[in-house]
Amino acid sequence: MQDNKYCPHKGRKLIVDLFLVIAGCTLSAFSTVGIMLPYGLSCGGLTGVCRILQKVFPINFSYLYYIGALVILLVCLLTLGMKEAKKIVFVSILYPTIVMILEFSNIRLLEKTDVFLAAIYFGVIGGIGAGLILSRGFSFGGTDTVAKILKRKLFKTSGISQILLAIDAVIIVGSGFMFGRNIALYALISQVITTKCIDIMMFGFDTKIVQLEVLTDSHREVADYIVNDIGRGVTNVTVTGEYTKTKREKIVTLCSPRESMLIRKFIASLDKEAFVTVIHVDTVWGKGAGFSDITK
């Protein structure tokens, strides 16, 4: 009977998650509809793909994005399974819906035509919105999901961030061919600003590498999640509690701050009594320290 009781903490967390995700989607949609589209800008990701397609097909941007998001969701479901699809389904539907609403409102941020300023604000506002969404453990389900699929099926030895960087580079170069070199350069500026704003929104100015030490009764499940879902290595260390003299296995792993957030969220869903320590690491080097993609 106790398991069926309503948990106020979970209810409040769900409300906060929904509020911040809706706010993030609204900010991101506004940056797209109120800045990017009116000033003819482009960027990486699914948004950049839709901009290129819009040049070829005279279709509303929101319609193209809706189709692209649903296609990626379907492919994700077929290739990565329901577990991954659940992570992107909410934003995959909510974000293009808000884009569609704003697109028909003919909204615009800047009064005068200043493409450089527009590129900066596009990156800042879009980055803040994306940071809010990612900080709650949700995902847009765009090219980041495509990168996961490619890693799982084709490029198993490559990091997700490397694949994602290659995809975004191709999209931005494609924008250069379709809209001119200046637009591609503006897209590069926006992309850098967006990435930096996401990092600041999620983790402030903290280091890019963290070490997680975990003591949990769900040791096997957590270790499997880190290895198979996150794609990081795990070291098991046998420790003994001085007071109880009980021996336990401690999980030790190095990952990015975003990955640490996902791991902690997973642990919390399994074992509320788990003991987790997060240690910020300045750098990692040496044999086997393949962390070139850890800042993703």
C-alpha positions as CSV (number, residue, x, y, z in Angstrom):
1,M,0.0,0.0,0.0
2,Q,2.9,2.4,0.7
3,D,4.1,2.2,-2.9
4,N,0.7,3.5,-4.1
5,K,0.8,6.6,-2.0
6,Y,1.1,10.0,-3.7
7,C,4.6,11.4,-3.4
8,P,4.5,15.2,-3.1
9,H,8.2,15.5,-4.0
10,K,7.7,13.6,-7.3
11,G,4.6,15.8,-8.0
12,R,6.5,19.0,-7.5
13,K,9.5,17.8,-9.5
14,L,7.2,16.9,-12.4
15,I,5.6,20.4,-12.3
16,V,9.1,22.0,-12.2
17,D,10.2,19.8,-15.1
18,L,7.2,20.6,-17.2
19,F,7.5,24.4,-16.5
20,L,11.2,24.6,-17.4
21,V,10.9,22.4,-20.5
22,I,8.0,24.5,-21.8
23,A,9.9,27.6,-21.0
24,G,13.0,26.2,-22.8
25,C,11.0,25.2,-25.8
26,T,9.4,28.6,-26.0
27,L,12.7,30.4,-25.8
28,S,14.3,28.1,-28.4
29,A,11.2,28.5,-30.7
30,F,11.3,32.3,-30.3
31,S,15.0,32.4,-31.2
32,T,14.2,30.4,-34.4
33,V,11.0,32.2,-35.4
34,G,11.7,35.7,-34.1
35,I,15.4,35.9,-35.1
36,M,16.7,33.2,-37.3
37,L,13.9,33.0,-39.9
38,P,13.3,36.8,-40.4
39,Y,17.0,37.5,-40.9
40,G,17.7,34.6,-43.2
41,L,20.1,32.9,-40.8
42,S,20.9,29.2,-40.4
43,C,22.6,26.9,-38.0
44,G,23.4,23.2,-37.4
45,G,21.1,20.5,-36.2
46,L,17.7,19.6,-37.5
47,T,16.9,23.4,-37.6
48,G,19.6,23.9,-40.2
49,V,18.4,20.9,-42.2
50,C,14.9,22.4,-42.3
51,R,16.3,25.8,-43.4
52,I,18.0,24.1,-46.3
53,L,14.9,22.1,-47.2
54,Q,12.8,25.3,-47.0
55,K,15.0,26.8,-49.7
56,V,14.1,23.9,-52.0
57,F,10.5,23.3,-51.0
58,P,8.1,26.3,-50.3
59,I,6.8,24.8,-47.1
60,N,6.4,26.4,-43.7
61,F,9.4,25.9,-41.5
62,S,7.3,24.4,-38.6
63,Y,5.8,21.8,-40.9
64,L,9.3,20.7,-42.1
65,Y,10.5,20.5,-38.5
66,Y,7.5,18.5,-37.4
67,I,8.1,16.0,-40.1
68,G,11.8,15.8,-39.4
69,A,11.3,15.4,-35.6
70,L,8.7,12.6,-36.1
71,V,10.9,10.8,-38.6
72,I,13.8,10.9,-36.2
73,L,11.5,9.7,-33.4
74,L,10.4,6.8,-35.5
75,V,13.9,5.8,-36.5
76,C,15.0,6.1,-32.9
77,L,12.2,3.8,-31.8
78,L,13.2,1.2,-34.4
79,T,16.9,1.3,-33.9
80,L,17.5,2.3,-30.3
81,G,14.3,1.0,-28.7
82,M,11.5,2.4,-26.6
83,K,13.8,3.5,-23.8
84,E,15.6,6.1,-25.9
85,A,12.4,7.1,-27.8
86,K,10.8,8.0,-24.4
87,K,13.6,10.6,-23.8
88,I,12.7,12.6,-26.9
89,V,9.0,12.1,-27.6
90,F,7.8,15.0,-25.4
91,V,10.1,17.7,-26.8
92,S,9.8,16.2,-30.3
93,I,6.1,17.1,-30.2
94,L,6.1,20.2,-28.0
95,Y,8.8,22.2,-29.6
96,P,7.6,22.2,-33.2
97,T,4.1,22.9,-31.9
98,I,5.3,26.1,-30.2
99,V,7.3,26.9,-33.4
100,M,4.1,26.6,-35.4
101,I,2.2,28.9,-33.1
102,L,4.9,31.5,-33.1
103,E,5.4,31.2,-36.9
104,F,1.8,32.3,-37.6
105,S,2.1,35.2,-35.1
106,N,4.8,36.9,-37.4
107,I,6.9,37.8,-34.3
108,R,10.3,39.5,-34.6
109,L,12.8,40.5,-32.0
110,L,15.0,43.3,-33.6
111,E,13.5,46.4,-35.2
112,K,16.4,47.0,-37.7
113,T,18.2,44.6,-40.0
114,D,21.5,43.8,-38.2
115,V,22.4,40.2,-39.1
116,F,25.5,40.0,-36.9
117,L,23.5,41.1,-33.8
118,A,20.7,38.7,-34.8
119,A,23.2,35.8,-35.0
120,I,24.4,36.7,-31.5
121,Y,21.0,36.9,-30.0
122,F,19.9,33.8,-31.8
123,G,22.8,31.9,-30.2
124,V,22.2,33.4,-26.7
125,I,18.4,32.9,-26.5
126,G,18.5,29.5,-28.2
127,G,21.3,28.4,-25.9
128,I,19.4,29.4,-22.8
129,G,16.3,27.5,-24.0
130,A,18.2,24.4,-24.9
131,G,20.1,24.6,-21.6
132,L,16.8,24.6,-19.7
133,I,15.6,21.5,-21.6
134,L,18.8,19.5,-21.3
135,S,19.2,20.4,-17.6
136,R,16.0,18.5,-16.9
137,G,17.2,15.4,-18.7
138,F,15.1,15.9,-21.8
139,S,16.4,16.0,-25.4
140,F,15.3,17.7,-28.6
141,G,15.6,14.5,-30.6
142,G,17.4,16.1,-33.4
143,T,20.9,15.5,-34.8
144,D,22.1,14.4,-31.3
145,T,19.7,11.4,-31.6
146,V,21.0,10.8,-35.2
147,A,24.5,10.8,-33.8
148,K,23.5,8.1,-31.2
149,I,22.0,6.0,-34.0
150,L,25.1,6.3,-36.2
151,K,27.4,5.4,-33.3
152,R,25.3,2.4,-32.4
153,K,25.0,1.1,-36.0
154,L,28.0,2.4,-38.0
155,F,30.7,4.2,-36.0
156,K,31.0,2.3,-32.8
157,T,34.5,3.4,-32.0
158,S,33.8,7.1,-32.5
159,G,32.5,9.5,-29.8
160,I,29.0,10.9,-30.0
161,S,30.3,14.4,-29.9
162,Q,32.7,13.7,-32.8
163,I,29.8,12.4,-34.9
164,L,27.6,15.3,-33.9
165,L,30.3,17.8,-34.8
166,A,30.7,16.2,-38.2
167,I,26.9,16.3,-38.8
168,D,26.7,19.9,-37.8
169,A,29.7,20.8,-39.9
170,V,28.1,19.3,-43.0
171,I,24.8,21.1,-42.3
172,I,26.6,24.5,-41.9
173,V,28.7,24.0,-45.0
174,G,25.5,23.1,-46.8
175,S,24.0,26.3,-45.6
176,G,26.9,28.1,-47.1
177,F,26.2,26.7,-50.5
178,M,22.5,27.4,-50.2
179,F,22.5,30.9,-48.6
180,G,26.1,32.1,-49.1
181,R,29.3,32.0,-47.2
182,N,28.4,34.9,-44.9
183,I,25.3,33.0,-43.6
184,A,27.5,29.9,-42.9
185,L,29.9,32.0,-40.9
186,Y,27.1,33.6,-39.0
187,A,25.8,30.1,-38.3
188,L,29.2,29.1,-37.0
189,I,29.1,32.1,-34.6
190,S,25.6,31.2,-33.4
191,Q,26.6,27.6,-32.9
192,V,29.6,28.5,-30.7
193,I,27.5,30.9,-28.6
194,T,24.7,28.4,-28.3
195,T,27.0,25.7,-27.0
196,K,28.6,28.0,-24.5
197,C,25.2,29.2,-23.2
198,I,24.1,25.6,-22.8
199,D,27.2,24.8,-20.7
200,I,26.7,27.9,-18.5
201,M,23.0,27.2,-18.0
202,M,23.6,23.6,-17.0
203,F,26.9,23.7,-15.2
204,G,28.0,27.4,-14.7
205,F,31.7,27.7,-15.3
206,D,32.6,24.4,-13.8
207,T,35.1,22.0,-15.2
208,K,34.3,19.8,-18.2
209,I,35.3,16.5,-16.5
210,V,33.8,15.0,-13.4
211,Q,34.5,11.8,-11.5
212,L,31.5,10.0,-10.0
213,E,31.9,7.6,-7.1
214,V,28.7,5.6,-6.3
215,L,27.8,3.3,-3.5
216,T,24.4,1.6,-4.2
217,D,22.5,-1.6,-3.7
218,S,21.7,-1.5,-7.4
219,H,25.3,-1.8,-8.4
220,R,24.8,-4.0,-11.4
221,E,22.1,-1.9,-13.0
222,V,24.0,1.3,-12.5
223,A,27.2,-0.1,-13.9
224,D,25.3,-1.5,-17.0
225,Y,23.7,1.9,-17.6
226,I,27.0,3.8,-17.5
227,V,28.7,1.3,-19.9
228,N,25.8,0.6,-22.3
229,D,23.7,3.8,-22.3
230,I,26.2,6.5,-21.4
231,G,29.2,4.8,-23.1
232,R,31.8,5.4,-20.3
233,G,34.0,3.0,-18.6
234,V,33.5,1.8,-15.0
235,T,36.0,0.8,-12.4
236,N,34.8,-1.3,-9.4
237,V,36.6,-0.7,-6.1
238,T,36.0,-2.8,-3.0
239,V,35.6,-0.5,0.1
240,T,35.0,-1.3,3.7
241,G,32.9,0.9,6.0
242,E,34.9,1.5,9.2
243,Y,31.9,1.6,11.5
244,T,30.0,-1.5,10.1
245,K,33.1,-3.3,8.7
246,T,30.8,-4.2,5.7
247,K,32.5,-4.6,2.4
248,R,30.8,-3.1,-0.7
249,E,31.6,-2.4,-4.3
250,K,32.1,1.3,-5.2
251,I,31.5,2.4,-8.8
252,V,34.0,4.9,-10.2
253,T,33.6,6.6,-13.6
254,L,34.8,9.7,-15.4
255,C,32.3,11.6,-17.6
256,S,31.1,15.0,-18.7
257,P,28.9,17.1,-16.4
258,R,25.8,16.4,-18.6
259,E,26.5,12.7,-18.4
260,S,26.9,12.9,-14.7
261,M,23.5,14.5,-14.4
262,L,21.9,11.6,-16.4
263,I,23.7,9.0,-14.3
264,R,22.6,10.7,-11.1
265,K,19.0,10.9,-12.3
266,F,19.1,7.2,-13.2
267,I,20.6,6.3,-9.8
268,A,17.9,8.3,-8.0
269,S,15.2,6.4,-9.8
270,L,16.6,3.0,-8.6
271,D,18.0,3.7,-5.2
272,K,17.1,6.7,-3.1
273,E,19.6,5.6,-0.4
274,A,22.6,5.6,-2.8
275,F,25.7,7.5,-1.8
276,V,27.0,9.6,-4.7
277,T,30.1,11.8,-4.7
278,V,30.9,14.1,-7.6
279,I,34.5,15.3,-8.0
280,H,35.5,17.9,-10.5
281,V,38.6,16.9,-12.5
282,D,41.0,19.4,-14.1
283,T,42.3,17.1,-16.8
284,V,42.7,13.4,-17.7
285,W,45.7,11.9,-19.6
286,G,47.5,8.7,-19.9
287,K,47.0,5.3,-21.6
288,G,43.3,4.5,-21.9
289,A,42.1,8.0,-21.1
290,G,40.2,8.5,-24.3
291,F,38.2,11.6,-23.3
292,S,38.5,13.7,-26.4
293,D,34.7,13.7,-26.6
294,I,34.0,14.4,-22.9
295,T,33.0,18.0,-23.4
296,K,29.9,17.2,-25.4
